[in-house]
Structures are given as structure tokens and as C-alpha cells.
Amino acid sequence: MSRQAWQERLPSPGGNIHSARPPILRAARPSLRRRKENPRQVSLVAGAAQKAFSLFLRLRAIISTSTSVDLAEFSADVKGKYPVKIVRYADIAEDPGLKFATGGPGSTRELSMLIAKNVEAGRLVAGFTYSQPGNWTSWPPHEHAKMLEEIYVYFDMPHPAYGIQLVYNNMEYPELVTVVRDGDAVLMPSGYHPNVSVPVHRIAFLWAMAAHREVEDRPFGVVNIQPGFQQSGSGLEVGRR
């Protein structure tokens, strides 16, 4: 990806990666797996949802863990220098602008923002979303291609849970309509990108966005809603407060 990368070191067993535009995008498979090692060049580290944390690091930083942990690593080139910061789940849980429920009937979900307004990160914005069972997320359909590209990494969806992910600029000719399961990833350089979980099960995913213009394009929740679905806001406004 032009602005955002994520590194393969220990791909998740059976994980697949789907590209909305295969000729343009190249990306490694997900690096979600338990491990004990010293990862380098880490921009985001996230653990299990109940004990999630993020760690924003400079290039060539080295960290170590004393226990098994699920890690997802995201990076983006920057010109500026930004301070190292660790954000624990307990830190964001008390901030209604970083953890909040949104959506309406059929589209209720909870967002937790790990790297957003709380971290000086240059280009990256990251967090995770949990839907209610059988509900849509990223709804109403919206896009932010002029400012940000995005990747979803699905997690905490034990078998037989799955979801359906769409990516499209034109509903008649979608770039992607696919089943997603635990450990899969989907890249979204452009287009509307709603998804839905099956009944009884929820869809859960890490999301990371990289701004095209450093700092300037990084604000969260600046989106264009798909025409015809503009009866209400995007549901992301809380995250801009």
C-alpha cells in the first residue's frame, strides 16, 4: 500500500487476505498469532479485546513480551517525529470520545479507538469494532478515499462465526463481496465498505487507517455517506469530539 503497510512474520493459521484492487495492492497476510519474540518497526500492537492495548513506536524500536500475546502490526511512512506512547484499554474505556456505541436498529456496534486524537501519530488511526449479532457495521455506507485508506483484520470470531464484507465504488460492479472469518484481512484503498455478521454471532475487527497527507488528513470520522443512505449521520461523529 502506498501509505500503510503491515508486516508478515507469523501469519494466522488459515488466514486469507482479500484485495479490493489486486493489480494495485500488495500486502502481507495477517500477523495475528500468539508469539514470544522481539518485533521491530512496530507502530501498533493490540492484544485481546478485553485487555487490548496499543503501542506507538518509532522505526527500529524493539519490544519484548514475557507472556503470549496476539499482535497486529501496522506502519506508515512519516516525515515528522512523534513521541512513543502506550495506550491501555482502561485508558480509553473512561473516555466517551474514544469508546462509544453507535448505530441504530440493525447496525448497532461498539467502537474502541486505540490510536486517534489521544496519540500524535502522523498518519495512523487505529482501533477495533464489535457488532451486535446479525448487525451491520460501517453503516450507513461511507468512504474516505481522498483522506485515508484502510485495512480491516477480523478477530475474536470463533468458528462457525463469519461475516460478509463489501467494498464498492459502484453498487452494480462491486470490487469485493466476500465471506470473512477470524484471521482474515481486507484492504480498502477506496470505496464504501459496509459489512454484516450472521445471526447469533458478531463481527469483530481491528481497523487501521493511514492518512494520505501527514497530520492534515488524519482527523477521524470525516466521511462521505453513500447517496440514498443519508437520513442520519455516519455514527462516527462522537469520535471527533
PyMOL commands that set and color helices and strands:
alter all, ss='L'
color gray80, all
select helices_A, chain A and resi 49-51+89-93+237-240
alter helices_A, ss='H'
color red, helices_A
select strands_A, chain A and resi 17-19+34-35+53-56+69-70+85-88+99-102+109-115+124-131+136-137+142-143+148-154+163-167+176-180+185-188+195-197+204-211+224-225
alter strands_A, ss='S'
color yellow, strands_A
deselect
rebuild
show_as cartoon
